[in-house]
């Protein structure tokens, strides 16, 4: 079914359409929430909060961006505000391979590198970390990131560049050890 028709059915109160919309987007919303929060339980809570807020505000969705972009803007807002409330920005050391819903198995990295990378990502300023995760981890384009976060495409590119530079600096002693 066409997404705009599905949205119209949800707006009309069709519960089956609401479930279909949820099922279509829940995995990607969860992965983004997990990557930003680093905690499975929080990510699940933030995913539910995202959909509650999205369904409450679906009437204001104008369709200028893709629905997934709009949902990810809500997800980012929910997660960042939620993390501030629970003060999780301090020291989160989470093995990102524990994220459920990620279907492709990855190559096993050296444990110290994985730990140091997670710490380095967590140590990035909020804007840098969000853009880095959305672009390099989740695969969003700079245009999608700009639309989701309400920033210019150039700002997204600059923040990604700065985030990568900080990560290179933080992981410099691993240079040459982990080459594809």
C-alpha angles and dihedrals in degrees: 000000000000112000094231090054089049091051090050090052091049090050088052090056101258106158094195090055090049090053091047091051090048093048091049095055108023098093095052092043090050093049091051092047090048094048092049097043102032091213127100096208093048091045091054091048092047090048091055091045089051093055094044090053093042094052090046090052101035089108089066094051104114098187094236089127128030115279090241090057090050091049092049091051088054091046092052091049093047093048097046092046091044093050091051089053095051094037094232095148092091116079114342114169107180129159102234091207088074091072109120119221096041103122107189119076115230134212113272111251126209105276096234091051091050092049093046092047091052091049091046092050091047089051094058118105112263096257094047093047094048094050092043093051094044094047108031100028105030098029102236119158120240089250091055091046091050091051093046096047099033094241134123119267089241091054090053091051092047093049091049091050092050092046091052091048091052091047091049089051093047092049099037093120089063094055111134095010097090108043123151 
